[in-house]
Amino acid sequence: MITRSPALLQRHDEAEPLAPPPAWQAQLAGAIRDPAELCRRLGLDAAWRPGAEAGHALFEVRVPEAFLSRMRPGDPHDPLLRQVLPLGEETAPAPGFVADPLEEAAHTPARGLIHKYAGRVLLIASPACAVNCRYCFRRHFPYGENAPSRAQWETSLDHLRHDPTIIEAILSGGDPLAASDRQLAWLVERLDAIPHLRRLRIHTRLPVVIPDRVDAALLDWLGKTRMQKVIVLHINHAQEIDDAVIDACARLKTAGATLLNQSVLLRGVNDSVDALAELSERLFEAGVLPYYLHVLDPVAGAAHFDVPDDQARELVAGLREVLPGFLVPRLVREIPGEGSKTPL
């Protein structure tokens, strides 16, 4: 089974004195990790349990309570539940769907560092996620071999220090905000000291699935950096955005962050003009601009989410008819070896 245990995050913090965890860490630790419990809590028919168990055996369930609370009980087709509920279809091989669809292993010059595009590098700041999305393109990523530590980060920082063409550092994972604020503050302070770095980008789902993650400690280190700050959220459906998420986004903006969103086009979740238009409108209400709409990366276990390219183009054309241009995300695919995302 593929697991992303928060315990991996604490290896470099073992010497710290014990203290009550922040509210968000308690919520992360208390996330639902049993498919039977997920089905029971949402009142799903027992017929869904065998498929959930089979999918869970390949890629474990993880659903925080704050995210669960936005799902409709008794509805197996709820758009939020569909993103996290394992299905039996995940066990069926599908042609073209592979473990490493973006061939990231070929672009890892150091452990925990991915350098695919000119001018920017990606640091694996945490192996854990607050929620395990069934379509995740890194669901098979070897996080155990890339678990962060200060020694590993120093190697990555040396790579950045010696390449003045790199102007942007991207924190990713897992979810980078699953790391402790102490560790993130340490890392960002050292990135800040590299003079040719101009931007800090953070790709995260945590402010969405556990809005309490945006607390005073996070805002402190985020607000101190001299680098321009861009936070790219991952929201696929308007139902994910409740008042707590809107408040979290407002707090991030007070720290000087530009907020963008990237979505994945998913069959049964957001594959309609109405769903995508409502998402864009709701994002803008939260102070977030739509950025990318990704077609599905062909990762093994996620073929049932796939939407054909022609249908994807028709959906975006439909969005242009009902939304102003600044609310229409760019439809893209990531192709291994290409120098940027490829527009469709």
N, C-alpha and C positions, 0 to 999 in steps of 0.2 A: 504494500500500500504506500502511496506517496503521502508523506506527512510534512507539515510545516509547523513545528512545535515552537511556541513562544519560549520554551526553555532554551532553545538554541541561542536566543538573543542575550542570555544572561551569562554566557561563559566568561566574557571579559568584565563582568560586573560582580564576580563572586566575592571579591574582597569588600564590597560596599556593606555598611552596617544595615541590618534589617530595619525597615520602616514600613508603615502602612502604604500599600500601593496607591497611586493615583486612581481616581474613579474609572478612568478609561481602561487602565490595566486590569482592574477587577472585572470589568465588563468583557474584556478580551478573554481573560481566563475562564469566564463563565459562559462563553459561547456554546451553543448546542453542537455536539460532536458525535451524536448518535442518530443515524437515519430513522430508527424506530421512534425516538423521542421527537424528532422533527415532524414525522407523520402524525404522531399522537397529538402534539400541541396544536396542529392545524386541523385536526379532525378529519384527516384523509382516510378514505376507504382502505381497508387492509390489503386490497389488491395492489396498491402502490408500493407496499413494503418490500417484496422480493427484488424488484428492480432497483429500489433505493439501496438495499443491502449490496447488490451486485456492483453498482456503480461506486459505492462507498469503498469497496474493497480495492478499487483502482486508484481512487483519489478521494481522500476523506472529506466528510461533511464538516463545515464550520459556518455557523450562522449566529451572529450576535443578537441578543434580545431586542435591541433598539431597531434592528432591521426587520426582525420577525414581526414586530408590532405593527408594521405597515402592510402586512400581507392580509388577504381576505381568508378567514377561516373557512374550511370546507371546499375551497376552490383549487383543485390541482393545477389549473391553468392560470393562476394568478401570475402576473408578469414578473413579480419579484421572486416568488417561489420557484418559478421555472428556471431562474438563473442559478439556483443553489440546490435544487432537489436532484439527487442522482437518479438516473434511469437505466433500465436494462440495456437500452440502445448503446450506451457507452462501451459495452463489452464487445460490440460487433465491429470487426475490422471494416474499414471503408477505404476504397482505392484513393491514394493521394493524401490521406490524412496520416501524419507521421508525428513522432515524438518531438522533433525539433524543427517546426515548420519554417522558422526564420533563420535557421542555420547559425545560431548565435555562438555555438561552440567554436566556430572558425574565426570569431572576432573577439576573442577573450585573451588579450596579451598578458593579463595578470589575473589571479583569482579574484572574483568579485568585480571585475572591470570589463565592460563591453564597449568596444570602440568600432562602431560601424560607419558613422557619418562624419564628414569633415567638420571641424570646429567644435565638436561636442563629444563628450564621453558619458557613459552611464555607469554609475556605481551601484552595486547591490548593497544597499544600506541595511537590509533586513531580509532574512529568509522567510519570514512569517507574513501571513495576511490575516486581516480581521475577518474576512469572509472568503470562502473558497468558491469562486465562480466556475461553473462546470465547463465553460468554453475557454478558460484561461490558456493562452498560448504557451505559458510556462508551467503547465500542470505536471510536466515530466522533467522540469529543469533540475539539475543535480545540486540542490541547495546545500546539501550536506558538504559538498566539495567547495562551496562558495560562501559558507557562513561567515559573517563579518567578525573581525577582531581588529584591535588597534594596529597590530603588526601588519595585518593584511591591508588595512587602509593606508598605512604608511607607504607600502609598495605602490598602491594605486596613486597616492599623492605624488610620489616621485615621478611616475609616468606623466602626470599633469604638469609638474614643475618644469620638466625638461622638454615640453612641447608647447612653444608659444603660440602655435596655431589654434590651440584649444581655448575657446573663450566662454564655453558654457559647460557647467557640470550638472548632470541630471541624477538625482537620487531616485532609485527605483527599488524593486525587490521581486518577490514578495511585495510588501508595502513598507516604504521607508519609515513611515510614521508609526510602525509597530516597534521600532527601536526606542530605547529610553531617551528622554530629553537630554540627559547628561551626555550620552554618547553622541547624539545628533549635534549638540552644542559644541562638543569637542571637534567633531568632523567639520562642521561649517566654519568654525574659527580658523581651522587650518586651510580650508579652501579659500577663505577670505584673504589669507596672507599670500596667495599666489597672484601676483599683480596682473597677469594677462587674463585672468578670469573676470568676466563681466556679469554673467548671469548665473543664478542658481535656479534650477527647475526641479520641482518635486512632483512626481506622479503618484497619486494616492487615492485610495477609496475610503480611508478611515474617517475623514470628516463627514462622510455620507452614512456609513454603516454604524459608526459610533461617534456622533457629533461632539460628545464630551471630550474627545481627543484634543480639540482646539481649546486648550486651557492656558492659564497664565504662563506656565513653564515653556510651552511651545512658542507662545507669542513673544516671550522674552528673547530667546535665541534667534528666532526668525526676524524680529525687529532690529536686531543689532548689526546684521550683516550689511556691508557696503554694497554688495552685489544686488543687481535688480532681481526681484523675486517673482517667479512665475509658478503658480500651482495649477497643475492639470488634474482635475477631478475626473472620475469615471462614473458616469450616471447614464443608464440606458433607458429609463422610463420615468415619466413625471411623478408617478406614485412614490418614487424614492425620495422626493423632496418634500419634507414636512417642515413645520416651523423651526424645529431644532436644527435642521440642516441649514435653513436660511440664516439662523442666528450664527451658526458656526462660520458660514461664508462671510458674514458681516465682520466677525472678529478677525478673520484672516486678512480682510481688506484693510482693517485698521493698522495692521503690521506692514502695510505697503505692498501687499501681494497683488499681482494681476491674476485673475481667476479665469481659467479656460476649462472646457469640458471636452472629453472624447468619449464617444459611444461606440459600441459594436452593434452592427445590424444583426439581429437574432430572430430567427423564425419562432413565432409564437410569443414574442416579447414586445417587439417594437416595429414589426414589418408591415406598417400601414402609414399612410400620410397623416392620418389623424393622430396616431400615437407619437410620431416624430415631431409634428407641429406643436402638440401640447408640451412635449419635452422642451423644445426650444423656448417656448413662451415661459414656461415655469423656470427654466434656467435663468432667463433674463430677469425675472422677478427676484431671483436670488442673487443677482449681481454677477452672473457667470455667463461668458460668451461661448456659444457652440464653436467648436474648433474642428475636430475630425469626426466623421462617421466611417468607421472601419468596416470593410467586409470581413467576414470571419477568416481568421488564420486557420489553415487546415491542420489543426492539432488532433492527434488520435484521441477519440472519445467524444468529439464534439460535432460530428457530421450532421446530427439531427437538427442543429441550429442553422445550417447553411441556407443562405438566400442567394439565388442565381444573380449574376452580374446584371443581366438585362432588367430584372425586377428591381434591383437596387437603383439603377439609373432612373427607372420610371418613378420610383418613390421620391428621389431627390428632385426630379423635374416637377413632380406634384407639389413639393415643398416650395419651390420657387414661385408657384402660382398663388400661394396663400400666405407667404412670409416675406418680410423685407430681407434684402440680401444679407444683412449682417447677422441674421438669425438662421441662415442656411449653412449647415456644416459642410465641409469639403469631404466628398466621398473618395476614399483612398483604399489602396491595398499596399501592404508591405511585401516587397519582393526581395528575397535574399540576393545580396550582391549589388543592389541598386543604391545610388547615392542619396536617395531620399524616398519618401512615400510616393507612390505612383497614383496620380488622379485617375478616376474611372469616368 
